[in-house]
Amino acid sequence: MGAAIWVLFLCLIVPSSTTGRREIIDMKGGPGDVVWVVQLSDLHFSVHHPERAGDFKRLVGPTLSMINPSLVLVTGDLTDGKSKDLLIMKQDEKEWMEYQKVMEDVVQRSGLNKSNFYDLRGNHDNFGVPVIGGLFDFFSMYSLNGQLRRSELVNSVTVKTGKWKLLFVGFDSTMSAGLRGPTNLFGHPTDQLLSEISSELSQWDFKSAEPVTKILFGHFPLSFSAASYTQKTLKDIFLKNSISAYLCGHLHTKFGKNLKRQHNSGHHLLTSSKYLQVYPHETPVESTRNCSSGVPPVEEFWEWEMGDWRKSRVMRILAIDSGHVSFVDTNFKSGAKETIILPTFPLDSRYMLTTLSQHQYNCQPEGSLFYGSVRALVFSASPIVSVVARIYDSSPGNLLTVMETSMRKHEDASSRGDLYTVPWNSKAFEDPSPDRFWLQIEATDSMGRSTLTELRPFSAKGIQAKLSWTWKEFLVMGCQWDALYYPILWSFYLLMFSVLVIPRAILGFSKKKYNSFNASKGFKNLMTWVYAELYRVPLVWCCMIVYLFFLLLCPWLFGQVFAEDGERGYMTYKGWVVNVNKMGKLEFLGFPDVMVVVLSHLFLVVLPSFCVAGALAAERGMYRDHLLSVSGKKKDDISLENKGSALFNYSQPGTSKSYIPERWIRNILLVVSLAICWKHYKACECYGLMHPGYLGILFIFLFEMIYLPCRRKRNRLNSILFLVLKFELLKFAFVCGFSLLQNCRALMRAYEMNPLLHFPFYSLSIPALLAYTVYKTSK
């Protein structure tokens, strides 16, 4: 008795295992070994956009009832967490209460068990949440996982059929301390989380006689998932455990509809996953044909980003038919769907696993029932009267029908869904081209409504068809941004210091003087002359160097990074600093998330500003040389005259228009300067760093571009027109100033920042630099 009490005491005081919660579902009934699940992602329920939750409530429940999936996976960004102007990013409990209410209705109308729903936290669900389980962690209070007490970061469920096991593992890789946006963009898997994922994925290894298909689901694509402290990645864990597919969200369809990527264990120079992958497909690893050793370990997997409910109203149905994974994405923007068709075999050759498909093709037993039939799941709200499979041959240059036959429903008294099949001779469609033959299936219901699937290429020999990305799809799926951030940053600094410092040193030691512009002497001479002109405005050059060091060595800004009453932090290029650890070292949060601020500022504000400053200095030198050439005066003669009058006074009596032409190049550069200031203003909006100082800088540009030229030509302008122009100028300045004050007030409230105290040097340096350059080069 005493021993029993002692064991019970140990169980109470020893913390439980950190591995995820494991559940098992035994599927009863047919059809065969086919299992299908539904994925939804990026719902973004918002108090400012009630139609998102309204459409979800109206459409999803009845559709799930029609589909009857084994699982429903909601992969993050359940709520929006943004203000109406999209600038304030923190949790809103009203949105979470709406989410809970809508999901309860969806579960009830679907007729599914609530435990079959799994929802995950996305970065929007983590905005401003300082600690998981804290006061502002509404996900733990209102989500389905929270209500079902799935408090672990990793959860798994195994769906068992008669001959197969399907292991689904979901994980939460959001920040442990959720920053406010926009510097909360990446997944942050820790070493402990990676270990837990690996443990869940390997739970059936060496324990199951049936084959196991492994599928993971999370929120962040791998391109937006950072490496752990020991530089381990999710891809390493996925390949090690031979998964088939990874389902995610996060990116939305605004970047493209082909956000899919294949990964394998091969290492290639041009497609190294450490930095980037040029094409959606990686070159498959060569495998030898050996049918005696059974199915080889899968050394590749597919990553499928599904889009979003927020704007696209997309739902994904994913089926696993005897280990083969296929999916269809359905758009509900036009309303409810009466019929949805998902072909499960032959597989779409664009999304097949090459190693597995080729092994099963080479080693399939004679007379295999699976390979001997075309198969498709048909979900419909009305009885289906006919299903027809058509195969087209694209080799003639257009689609030629080579097979058209009716499909029969797979009979099973206790079927969970309708599987239609038709026998075919797969050998007749073997071809070295993976996209010669295309499959399309048509279903007609009792009301005469016809539904067609999209054309899908297939390969009876298991050869993979190639995909391509648009440039936007490549940027968000093909680039591993956490690995690219520092190389891009240091490349920028290497370029800037090379451009600013090395020519300065060379010209300082050079005896040759570059006092006049002559483009015919070559590009090298031209650039040297441009640098020489820039160095004649020494304060501008010094400010450029100082500002670059400031961005490296000093905090950029202070701000309220968590919810109300939280700690204030400051941001550097390494991340946000909120506190210091026990060892006295700074702890940086939000790496590499801060890159969205850092790189955009460097490449869209700093670099163009420096280029414009150099161009303004060069334009002044060109104009000076032009005056010297047409006037016949020497440089010293002009310097002895009224300083700047020859360059600045456009209305001297007797001056011909050809003698002193308008400085159109300068006017263009002034417009570019205004565009840069506007870009910097919009970037600073996100951090509450705008203040009326911008109004004065704006007046400098407007004064130079509009008011002074009009004053010089006032004898040729109608007085009424001039007054109207002046009135419009003042009105524009007033509107800009009022808008600045309004935005400043709203953003100060959002981030609790005082723009006059929290690093005005960062916010005003670039506009001030441009304004000073404009002033110094005007004469």
C-alpha positions in Angstrom: 0.0 0.0 0.0 2.8 2.4 0.9 4.6 1.6 -2.4 1.4 2.4 -4.3 1.1 5.7 -2.6 4.7 6.5 -3.3 4.2 5.7 -7.0 1.1 7.9 -7.1 3.0 10.7 -5.5 5.8 10.5 -8.1 3.2 10.6 -10.8 1.8 13.8 -9.4 5.1 15.7 -8.9 7.0 14.5 -12.0 5.9 16.5 -15.1 4.3 14.6 -17.9 6.0 14.0 -21.2 6.2 17.0 -23.5 5.3 14.9 -26.5 2.1 15.6 -28.2 -1.3 14.2 -27.6 -2.0 11.0 -29.7 -5.4 9.9 -30.9 -6.5 6.9 -33.0 -9.6 6.7 -35.2 -10.7 3.3 -36.5 -12.5 3.9 -39.8 -15.5 1.6 -40.3 -16.9 0.8 -43.7 -15.8 1.5 -47.2 -14.9 2.5 -49.7 -11.8 0.3 -49.5 -8.6 1.9 -48.1 -9.6 5.4 -49.1 -9.6 8.2 -46.5 -10.3 11.9 -47.2 -9.9 15.0 -45.0 -10.7 18.7 -45.4 -8.2 21.5 -45.0 -9.2 25.2 -44.4 -6.7 28.0 -43.8 -6.4 31.7 -43.1 -10.0 32.4 -42.2 -9.1 35.9 -40.8 -12.4 36.4 -39.0 -12.6 40.2 -38.4 -14.9 42.6 -36.7 -14.4 44.9 -39.7 -15.3 42.2 -42.2 -18.3 40.2 -40.8 -18.9 38.6 -44.3 -15.9 36.2 -43.8 -17.5 34.6 -40.8 -21.0 34.8 -42.3 -19.9 33.0 -45.5 -18.0 30.4 -43.5 -21.0 29.7 -41.3 -23.4 29.5 -44.3 -21.2 27.4 -46.6 -18.8 25.2 -44.7 -21.2 23.3 -42.4 -23.5 22.0 -45.2 -20.4 21.2 -47.4 -18.7 19.2 -44.6 -22.0 17.3 -44.2 -21.9 16.5 -47.9 -18.2 15.5 -47.9 -18.2 13.6 -44.6 -14.4 13.8 -44.0 -12.5 11.8 -41.5 -10.7 15.0 -40.2 -11.1 18.8 -40.6 -7.8 20.6 -40.4 -7.8 24.4 -39.9 -4.2 25.6 -40.4 -3.9 28.9 -38.7 -4.8 32.6 -38.9 -8.3 31.9 -37.5 -8.8 35.6 -36.7 -7.4 38.8 -38.3 -6.1 40.8 -35.3 -6.0 44.0 -37.3 -7.7 47.4 -37.0 -9.8 48.8 -39.8 -6.9 50.8 -41.2 -4.7 47.6 -41.0 -2.0 49.4 -38.9 -2.8 48.1 -35.4 -2.1 44.4 -35.0 -3.1 42.8 -31.7 -5.7 40.4 -30.4 -9.4 41.3 -30.4 -11.5 39.1 -28.1 -14.7 39.9 -30.1 -13.2 38.1 -33.1 -12.4 35.1 -31.0 -15.9 35.0 -29.6 -17.2 35.1 -33.1 -14.9 32.3 -34.2 -16.0 30.1 -31.3 -19.7 30.7 -32.1 -19.3 30.1 -35.8 -17.2 26.9 -35.3 -19.8 25.5 -32.9 -22.5 26.0 -35.5 -20.3 24.5 -38.3 -19.6 21.4 -36.1 -23.3 21.0 -35.4 -24.4 21.4 -39.0 -21.7 19.1 -40.4 -22.8 16.2 -38.2 -19.2 15.4 -37.5 -17.7 14.7 -34.1 -16.1 17.8 -32.6 -12.9 15.8 -31.8 -12.4 15.3 -35.6 -11.6 19.1 -35.9 -8.1 20.3 -35.4 -7.3 24.0 -35.5 -3.8 25.6 -35.3 -2.4 29.0 -34.3 -1.2 31.3 -37.0 0.9 34.4 -36.7 -2.2 36.6 -36.7 -3.5 34.6 -33.8 -0.3 35.4 -32.0 -0.1 39.2 -32.5 0.8 40.8 -29.2 0.6 37.7 -27.1 3.5 37.8 -24.6 3.1 34.3 -23.3 1.1 31.2 -24.3 -1.6 30.6 -21.7 -1.6 34.2 -20.6 -4.3 36.8 -20.4 -4.2 37.7 -24.1 -3.8 34.1 -25.4 -7.4 33.9 -26.7 -6.5 30.9 -28.9 -6.3 28.7 -25.8 -9.7 30.0 -24.6 -11.8 29.9 -27.8 -10.2 27.6 -30.3 -11.4 24.0 -30.8 -8.1 22.7 -29.8 -8.3 24.8 -26.6 -11.8 23.6 -25.8 -10.7 20.0 -26.3 -7.7 20.6 -24.0 -5.1 20.0 -26.7 -2.6 22.3 -25.1 0.5 20.7 -26.6 2.4 22.3 -29.5 2.3 18.9 -31.3 -0.7 16.7 -31.7 -1.2 13.6 -33.8 -4.1 11.4 -34.9 -3.8 8.0 -36.6 -6.6 7.0 -39.0 -6.7 3.2 -39.3 -8.3 1.4 -42.3 -8.3 -2.3 -43.0 -4.8 -2.4 -44.6 -3.3 1.0 -44.0 -2.4 3.5 -41.3 -2.6 7.3 -42.0 -0.7 9.4 -39.5 -1.6 13.1 -39.3 0.7 15.4 -37.2 -0.1 19.0 -36.6 2.2 21.5 -34.9 2.3 25.1 -33.8 5.6 26.9 -34.6 4.5 30.5 -33.9 6.7 32.7 -31.6 6.8 31.7 -28.0 6.4 35.5 -27.3 4.2 36.9 -30.0 5.3 40.3 -31.3 2.9 42.7 -32.9 2.9 42.8 -36.7 4.4 43.3 -39.1 7.5 41.8 -37.5 5.7 38.6 -36.7 5.8 36.8 -40.1 7.9 33.6 -39.7 7.5 30.3 -38.0 10.0 29.7 -35.2 10.5 25.9 -34.5 12.7 25.3 -31.5 14.9 22.3 -31.1 12.5 20.9 -28.6 9.6 21.3 -31.0 11.6 19.6 -33.8 12.3 16.7 -31.4 8.6 16.4 -30.5 7.6 16.4 -34.2 10.1 13.6 -34.9 8.9 11.6 -31.9 5.3 11.8 -33.2 6.2 10.9 -36.7 8.1 7.8 -35.6 5.5 6.5 -33.3 4.5 3.6 -35.6 8.0 2.8 -36.9 8.8 -0.9 -36.3 5.5 -1.3 -34.5 3.0 -1.7 -37.4 2.6 -4.5 -39.9 0.5 -2.2 -42.1 2.2 0.5 -44.2 2.0 4.0 -42.8 1.4 7.2 -44.8 2.6 10.3 -42.9 1.1 13.8 -43.4 1.9 16.9 -41.5 -0.1 20.2 -41.2 1.0 23.6 -39.9 0.6 27.2 -40.7 4.0 28.4 -42.1 5.5 27.3 -45.4 9.1 26.1 -45.1 10.3 29.2 -46.9 8.9 31.2 -44.0 10.1 28.9 -41.2 13.4 29.8 -39.5 16.0 27.3 -38.4 16.3 26.3 -34.8 19.1 27.4 -32.4 21.2 24.5 -33.5 20.4 25.2 -37.2 18.1 22.3 -37.6 15.1 22.8 -39.9 11.7 21.3 -40.4 12.8 19.9 -43.8 15.5 17.9 -42.1 12.9 16.3 -39.7 10.4 15.7 -42.5 12.9 13.9 -44.8 14.3 11.9 -41.9 10.8 10.5 -41.1 9.7 9.9 -44.7 6.5 12.0 -44.8 4.4 12.2 -48.0 3.0 15.8 -47.7 3.1 18.9 -45.7 -0.1 21.0 -45.7 0.2 24.7 -44.8 -1.3 28.2 -45.4 0.0 31.7 -44.6 0.7 33.0 -48.0 -2.8 33.4 -49.6 -3.6 33.3 -53.3 -2.5 36.9 -53.9 1.0 35.5 -54.6 -0.3 32.9 -57.0 -2.2 29.7 -57.2 0.8 27.4 -57.8 2.4 27.7 -54.3 3.6 24.1 -54.2 7.1 22.8 -53.8 8.7 19.4 -53.9 11.6 18.5 -51.4 14.0 15.6 -51.5 17.2 14.6 -49.7 19.4 15.4 -52.7 21.9 18.3 -52.5 22.3 20.4 -55.6 24.5 23.4 -56.2 21.8 25.6 -57.9 18.8 24.4 -55.9 20.3 24.1 -52.4 17.4 24.4 -50.0 19.6 26.4 -47.6 19.1 29.5 -49.8 16.7 28.9 -52.7 15.1 26.5 -55.0 14.7 27.7 -58.6 12.0 25.3 -59.7 9.0 23.7 -57.8 10.5 20.3 -58.5 13.9 19.1 -57.2 15.9 16.6 -59.2 14.8 13.2 -57.8 17.4 11.0 -56.1 18.4 8.1 -58.3 17.1 4.8 -56.9 17.8 1.3 -58.0 15.0 -1.1 -59.0 14.7 -3.6 -56.2 11.3 -5.1 -55.6 12.4 -7.8 -53.2 13.1 -5.3 -50.3 9.6 -3.9 -50.2 8.7 -0.2 -50.4 11.8 1.9 -50.1 11.9 4.8 -47.6 10.3 7.9 -49.1 13.1 10.5 -49.6 10.9 13.2 -50.8 7.7 15.0 -49.9 5.4 17.7 -51.2 4.7 21.0 -49.6 1.2 22.3 -50.6 0.2 25.8 -49.6 -3.6 26.0 -50.1 -4.6 29.6 -50.3 -7.0 31.4 -48.0 -10.6 31.7 -47.0 -10.2 35.4 -46.3 -10.6 36.5 -49.9 -10.5 33.4 -52.1 -13.0 31.3 -50.1 -11.0 28.1 -50.8 -11.5 24.7 -49.3 -9.2 21.7 -49.9 -10.2 18.1 -50.0 -7.3 15.7 -49.7 -7.6 11.9 -50.3 -5.3 9.1 -49.5 -6.1 6.0 -51.6 -3.9 3.0 -50.7 -1.1 5.4 -49.8 -1.4 7.7 -52.8 -2.2 11.3 -52.0 -4.3 13.6 -54.2 -6.2 16.7 -53.6 -8.7 19.2 -55.1 -9.1 22.9 -54.2 -12.6 24.2 -54.4 -13.5 27.9 -54.6 -16.7 29.0 -52.9 -16.7 32.7 -54.0 -19.6 32.0 -56.3 -21.6 30.1 -53.6 -22.2 26.6 -52.5 -21.1 23.6 -54.6 -23.7 20.9 -55.4 -21.1 18.4 -56.6 -17.3 18.0 -55.9 -15.2 15.4 -57.7 -11.7 14.2 -56.6 -9.9 11.7 -58.8 -7.7 9.5 -56.7 -6.1 7.4 -59.5 -4.3 7.8 -61.9 -2.4 10.5 -59.9 -1.8 14.0 -61.3 1.7 13.7 -62.7 2.6 17.2 -61.5 2.2 16.3 -57.8 3.2 12.7 -57.5 6.0 11.3 -55.4 8.5 10.1 -57.9 10.3 7.5 -55.9 7.1 5.8 -54.6 5.3 6.0 -57.9 8.1 4.5 -60.0 8.7 1.8 -57.4 5.1 0.8 -57.4 5.0 0.9 -61.2 8.0 -1.3 -61.5 7.0 -3.7 -58.8 3.2 -3.8 -59.1 1.9 -7.4 -59.0 0.3 -8.8 -62.1 -3.4 -8.0 -62.3 -3.2 -5.4 -59.5 -6.8 -4.2 -58.8 -5.6 -0.7 -57.8 -3.6 0.0 -61.0 -6.3 -1.7 -63.1 -8.9 1.0 -62.5 -9.6 4.7 -62.8 -10.9 5.9 -59.4 -12.7 9.1 -58.2 -14.6 10.2 -55.1 -17.8 12.1 -55.9 -19.5 14.2 -53.2 -22.9 15.5 -54.1 -26.0 17.1 -52.3 -28.2 15.3 -54.9 -28.2 11.7 -56.1 -25.7 11.1 -58.9 -27.1 9.4 -62.0 -24.0 9.1 -64.1 -20.2 9.5 -63.9 -18.1 9.4 -67.0 -14.3 9.2 -67.3 -12.6 10.7 -70.4 -8.9 10.4 -71.3 -7.5 12.8 -73.9 -4.3 12.5 -76.0 -2.5 15.9 -76.4 0.2 14.6 -78.8 -1.6 15.7 -82.0 -1.4 19.3 -80.8 -5.0 19.4 -79.6 -7.0 17.2 -77.2 -8.2 14.0 -78.9 -10.5 11.7 -76.9 -9.0 8.2 -76.7 -11.2 6.8 -73.9 -14.7 7.6 -72.7 -16.5 5.2 -70.4 -19.0 5.2 -67.6 -17.8 4.6 -64.1 -19.6 2.5 -61.5 -20.2 3.2 -57.9 -18.2 1.1 -55.5 -20.8 -0.9 -53.6 -20.5 -1.0 -49.9 -23.5 -1.1 -47.5 -21.6 0.9 -44.8 -19.8 3.2 -47.2 -18.6 6.6 -45.8 -18.7 8.1 -49.3 -19.1 7.4 -53.0 -16.1 6.0 -54.8 -16.6 5.4 -58.6 -14.3 3.1 -60.5 -13.9 1.8 -64.1 -11.4 -0.8 -65.3 -8.7 0.3 -67.8 -5.6 -1.0 -69.4 -2.9 1.2 -68.0 -0.3 -0.4 -70.3 -2.1 1.3 -73.2 -1.2 4.7 -71.8 2.4 4.2 -71.0 4.5 6.9 -72.6 7.8 8.7 -71.8 6.0 12.0 -71.8 4.4 12.7 -68.4 1.8 15.1 -69.8 0.7 13.4 -73.0 -2.5 12.0 -71.6 -5.0 14.0 -69.6 -7.9 12.8 -67.4 -11.3 14.5 -66.9 -14.3 13.2 -65.1 -17.9 14.4 -65.4 -20.7 13.7 -63.0 -24.4 14.4 -63.6 -26.9 14.6 -60.7 -30.6 13.8 -60.7 -31.5 17.4 -61.5 -29.5 17.3 -64.7 -26.6 19.5 -63.4 -23.2 18.5 -64.8 -19.9 19.0 -63.0 -16.5 18.6 -64.7 -13.1 18.3 -63.1 -10.2 20.3 -64.4 -8.0 18.4 -66.9 -5.2 16.6 -65.1 -2.1 15.1 -66.7 -1.1 11.6 -65.7 1.8 9.2 -66.3 1.1 5.4 -66.2 4.9 4.9 -65.8 5.2 7.2 -62.8 7.1 10.0 -64.5 6.7 13.4 -63.1 5.5 16.4 -65.1 7.2 19.7 -64.5 5.7 22.8 -62.9 6.9 26.4 -63.1 6.6 29.4 -60.9 5.9 33.0 -61.6 8.4 35.4 -60.1 6.1 36.1 -57.2 5.6 32.4 -56.5 9.3 31.9 -56.6 10.0 34.7 -54.2 7.6 33.4 -51.5 8.1 29.6 -52.1 11.5 29.2 -53.6 13.6 31.5 -51.4 14.6 30.4 -47.9 14.4 33.9 -46.4 15.8 33.2 -42.9 19.0 32.0 -44.6 19.1 34.8 -47.2 18.5 37.7 -44.8 22.1 38.2 -43.5 23.8 37.6 -46.9 21.5 40.2 -48.5 22.1 42.6 -45.6 25.9 42.3 -45.6 25.9 42.4 -49.4 24.1 45.8 -49.2 26.6 47.2 -46.7 29.6 45.8 -48.8 28.2 47.6 -51.8 27.5 50.9 -50.0 30.8 51.1 -48.3 32.6 50.1 -51.5 30.8 52.8 -53.4 31.2 55.5 -50.8 34.6 54.9 -49.2 36.9 53.3 -51.8 36.4 56.0 -54.5 36.9 58.6 -51.8 40.2 57.1 -50.8 41.3 56.8 -54.4 40.4 60.4 -55.3 42.1 61.6 -52.1 45.4 60.1 -53.2 45.0 60.8 -56.9 46.8 63.8 -58.5 44.3 63.9 -61.4 41.5 66.4 -61.0 38.0 65.8 -62.4 36.6 69.3 -62.7 34.5 69.0 -65.9 32.0 66.6 -67.3 32.9 64.7 -70.4 30.8 61.6 -71.1 32.9 60.7 -74.2 35.8 59.6 -72.0 34.1 56.4 -70.9 32.0 55.1 -68.0 34.9 54.9 -65.6 35.7 58.6 -66.1 32.1 59.5 -65.8 31.6 57.7 -62.5 34.8 59.2 -61.1 33.5 62.6 -62.0 30.2 61.9 -60.3 32.0 60.9 -57.1 34.1 64.0 -57.3 30.9 66.1 -57.5 29.4 64.3 -54.6 32.5 64.8 -52.4 32.2 68.6 -53.1 29.1 68.4 -50.8 31.1 66.9 -47.9 28.3 67.1 -45.3 26.1 64.9 -47.5 28.8 62.2 -47.8 29.5 62.3 -44.1 25.8 62.0 -43.3 25.5 58.9 -45.5 28.4 57.2 -43.7 27.0 58.1 -40.3 23.5 57.0 -41.1 24.8 53.6 -42.3 26.7 53.1 -39.0 23.6 54.2 -37.1 21.5 51.5 -38.6 24.1 48.9 -37.6 25.0 50.1 -34.2 22.0 51.8 -32.7 18.4 50.9 -32.0 16.1 51.9 -34.9 13.0 52.6 -32.8 11.3 51.9 -29.5 7.8 50.5 -29.3 5.1 48.5 -27.5 5.6 45.1 -29.0 3.1 43.1 -26.9 -0.4 43.8 -25.8 -1.3 46.6 -23.3 0.7 46.9 -20.1 3.5 44.9 -21.6 7.2 45.6 -21.8 8.5 48.2 -24.2 11.3 47.0 -26.5 13.6 48.4 -29.2 14.3 47.1 -32.6 17.7 46.6 -34.3 18.5 44.8 -37.5 18.9 41.6 -35.4 15.4 41.8 -33.9 13.5 43.2 -31.0 15.1 43.4 -27.6 12.7 43.3 -24.7 14.8 42.0 -21.8 18.2 40.7 -20.9 18.8 37.0 -19.9 20.4 35.8 -16.7 23.8 35.8 -18.4 23.6 39.5 -19.1 23.2 38.9 -22.8 20.5 40.5 -25.0 17.7 38.3 -26.2 16.6 39.1 -29.7 13.0 38.3 -30.7 11.6 38.4 -34.2 14.6 37.2 -36.2 14.4 37.1 -39.2 10.9 38.7 -39.1 12.4 42.2 -38.8 13.7 41.8 -42.3 10.4 43.1 -43.7 11.3 46.5 -42.1 15.1 46.4 -42.5 15.4 45.3 -46.1 12.6 47.4 -47.4 14.1 50.4 -45.7 17.6 49.8 -47.0 16.6 49.0 -50.6 13.6 51.2 -51.1 14.6 54.2 -49.0 18.3 54.4 -48.2 19.7 53.1 -51.5 17.5 55.3 -53.8 18.1 58.3 -51.5 21.9 58.0 -51.8 21.6 57.6 -55.6 19.4 60.7 -55.9 21.8 62.7 -53.7 24.7 61.7 -56.0 22.6 62.5 -59.1 21.7 65.9 -57.7 25.3 66.7 -57.1 26.2 65.5 -60.6 23.4 67.5 -62.2 24.7 70.6 -60.5 28.2 70.0 -61.9 26.8 69.4 -65.4 24.8 72.6 -65.3 27.8 74.5 -64.0 29.9 73.2 -66.9 27.1 74.1 -69.4 27.0 77.7 -68.1 30.8 78.0 -68.4 30.8 76.6 -72.0 28.0 79.0 -73.2 29.1 82.1 -71.4 32.8 81.9 -72.2 33.6 82.6 -68.6 36.0 80.8 -66.3 35.0 79.1 -63.2 36.7 81.7 -61.1 34.9 84.5 -62.9 31.5 83.1 -62.0 32.6 82.5 -58.4 33.5 86.2 -58.1 30.0 87.3 -59.2 27.0 87.4 -57.0 27.2 83.9 -55.6 24.8 81.6 -57.2 23.1 84.3 -59.3 24.1 82.8 -62.6 22.8 79.4 -61.6 19.7 80.5 -59.7 18.3 83.6 -61.4 16.2 82.6 -64.4 14.8 86.0 -65.1 17.8 88.3 -65.6 17.1 90.9 -68.3 18.5 89.9 -71.6 19.1 86.3 -70.7 18.0 84.1 -73.6 16.2 80.9 -73.1 18.9 79.0 -74.9 21.5 80.5 -72.7 20.1 79.3 -69.4 17.8 76.4 -70.1 15.4 74.9 -67.5 17.0 72.2 -65.3 14.7 69.4 -66.3 16.9 66.7 -65.0 16.9 68.3 -61.6 13.1 68.5 -61.7 12.9 64.8 -62.4 15.3 64.1 -59.5 13.1 66.2 -57.2 10.1 64.1 -58.1 12.1 61.0 -57.3 13.1 62.5 -54.0 9.4 63.2 -53.2 8.6 59.6 -54.0 11.3 58.3 -51.7 10.1 60.5 -48.8 6.6 59.2 -49.4 7.8 55.7 -49.3 9.6 56.4 -46.1 6.5 58.1 -44.7 4.4 55.0 -45.4 7.0 52.7 -43.8 7.2 54.9 -40.8 3.4 54.8 -40.5 3.7 51.2 -39.4 5.7 52.3 -36.3 4.1 55.6 -35.4 7.2 57.6 -36.2 5.5 60.2 -38.3 5.4 63.8 -37.0 4.9 67.3 -38.4 8.6 67.6 -39.2 7.8 66.0 -42.5 5.6 69.0 -43.3 8.6 71.3 -43.3 10.6 68.9 -45.5 7.7 68.6 -47.9 7.6 72.4 -48.2 11.2 72.5 -49.2 10.5 70.3 -52.2 7.3 72.0 -53.1 9.0 75.4 -52.8 11.8 74.3 -55.1 9.6 72.6 -57.7 6.5 74.8 -57.9 6.6 78.1 -56.1 10.0 79.5 -57.2 9.6 78.7 -60.9 6.2 80.3 -60.8 7.6 83.4 -59.2 10.3 83.7 -61.7 7.8 83.6 -64.5 5.0 85.6 -62.9 5.2 88.2 -65.6 4.1 85.5 -68.1 1.4 83.9 -66.0 -2.1 85.1 -65.6 -2.5 86.5 -62.1 -5.6 84.5 -61.4 -4.0 81.3 -62.5 -1.1 82.0 -60.2 -3.4 82.6 -57.2 -5.3 79.4 -57.9 -2.0 77.5 -58.1 -0.8 79.0 -54.8 -4.2 78.2 -53.1 -4.0 74.6 -54.3 -0.4 74.4 -53.0 -1.4 75.7 -49.5 -4.5 73.4 -49.5 -2.3 70.4 -50.4 0.2 71.2 -47.6 -2.7 71.7 -45.1 -4.3 68.3 -46.0 -0.9 66.6 -45.8 -0.2 68.1 -42.4 -3.6 67.2 -41.1 -3.3 63.7 -42.4 0.1 63.4 -40.8 -1.2 64.5 -37.4 -4.1 62.1 -37.7 -1.9 59.1 -38.6 0.6 60.0 -36.0 -2.2 60.2 -33.3 -3.6 56.7 -34.3 -0.2 55.1 -34.5 1.0 56.5 -31.2 -2.1 55.0 -29.7 -1.4 51.7 -31.4 2.3 51.3 -30.4 2.3 53.7 -27.4 5.2 55.6 -29.0 6.2 59.2 -28.7 7.5 60.2 -32.1 9.5 63.1 -30.7 11.4 60.8 -28.3 11.5 57.4 -29.9 14.3 57.9 -32.5 13.3 60.8 -34.7 16.8 60.3 -36.2 15.6 57.2 -37.9 12.5 58.8 -39.2 13.8 62.2 -40.3 17.4 61.5 -41.4 16.6 60.5 -45.0 14.1 63.3 -45.8 16.5 65.8 -44.1 19.4 64.5 -46.1 17.5 64.9 -49.4 16.2 68.3 -48.4 19.7 69.5 -47.6 21.1 68.0 -50.8 18.4 69.8 -52.8 19.3 73.1 -51.1 23.0 72.8 -51.5 22.8 71.8 -55.2 20.3 74.5 -56.1 23.1 77.1 -56.6 
